[in-house]
Amino acid sequence: GQQLNQSPQSMFIQEGEDVSMNCTSSSIFNTWLWYKQEPGEGPVLLIALYKAGELTSNGRLTAQFGITRKDSFLNISASIPSDVGIYFCAGLDEGNKLVFGAGTILRVKS
Amino acid sequence: ETGVTQSPTHLIKTRGQQVTLRCSSQSGHNTVSWYQQALGQGPQFIFQYYREEENGRGNFPPRFSGLQFPNYSSELNVNALELDDSALYLCASSLGPVLYEQYFGPGTRLTVT
């Protein structure tokens, strides 16, 4: 089946540092999404990307939809303690199903 | 506006038993999707219900079944529970079957012993 490879698996960074994580796939997706999940909660949508090459920002978060439609990255600038959580990428396949990556665990040292 | 709610929060079942999980969609949403999230993994799509009909299914066996009611709330039923069914079960609601605009509930943690 379809798989999304998300990296890195985890990150432990200093408060104030920038963060970069990415997601690759062997399949093409027409929509890429980035979610954040905190303990005891469901995933929350951060950014949605609908067009190859698209670069979208949401506050300190910036994400890009790769031109090949097989990858996406998420950057977080000037990290703060509340950025802690698990970040998931997800692709919307042609059957209108969401396929999720395994997540990147982000920890922030203050 | 009420968000997506799920019940129960967590439960423990024995292998071979059956379980029913419940989800109330966000106000005005007519579509509910169910996901299974194993520890350390991303959510995996089980199925979606749109206007009381199943509208897409992931790679899960028939012992995973569901219902959607006229008020758009939904149930997930799992028969003949197996140890590997232990996971967080998430439901998400949306205004229609287009999945990117969906809102997740907090999940039900199922442990099968």
Chai-1 contact restraints between the chains, C-beta under 6 A:
chainA,res_idxA,chainB,res_idxB,connection_type,confidence,min_distance_angstrom,max_distance_angstrom,comment,restraint_id
A,T31,B,Y100,contact,1.0,0.0,6.0,A-B,restraint_1
A,L33,B,Y100,contact,1.0,0.0,6.0,A-B,restraint_2
A,E41,B,P106,contact,1.0,0.0,6.0,A-B,restraint_3
A,G42,B,L90,contact,1.0,0.0,6.0,A-B,restraint_4
A,G42,B,F104,contact,1.0,0.0,6.0,A-B,restraint_5
A,G42,B,G105,contact,1.0,0.0,6.0,A-B,restraint_6
A,G42,B,P106,contact,1.0,0.0,6.0,A-B,restraint_7
A,G42,B,G107,contact,1.0,0.0,6.0,A-B,restraint_8
A,P43,B,F104,contact,1.0,0.0,6.0,A-B,restraint_9
A,A48,B,Y100,contact,1.0,0.0,6.0,A-B,restraint_10
A,F88,B,G42,contact,1.0,0.0,6.0,A-B,restraint_11
A,L92,B,Y100,contact,1.0,0.0,6.0,A-B,restraint_12
A,K97,B,F45,contact,1.0,0.0,6.0,A-B,restraint_13
A,L98,B,F45,contact,1.0,0.0,6.0,A-B,restraint_14
A,L98,B,L99,contact,1.0,0.0,6.0,A-B,restraint_15
A,F100,B,G42,contact,1.0,0.0,6.0,A-B,restraint_16
A,F100,B,P43,contact,1.0,0.0,6.0,A-B,restraint_17
A,G101,B,G42,contact,1.0,0.0,6.0,A-B,restraint_18
A,A102,B,Q41,contact,1.0,0.0,6.0,A-B,restraint_19
A,A102,B,G42,contact,1.0,0.0,6.0,A-B,restraint_20
A,G103,B,G42,contact,1.0,0.0,6.0,A-B,restraint_21
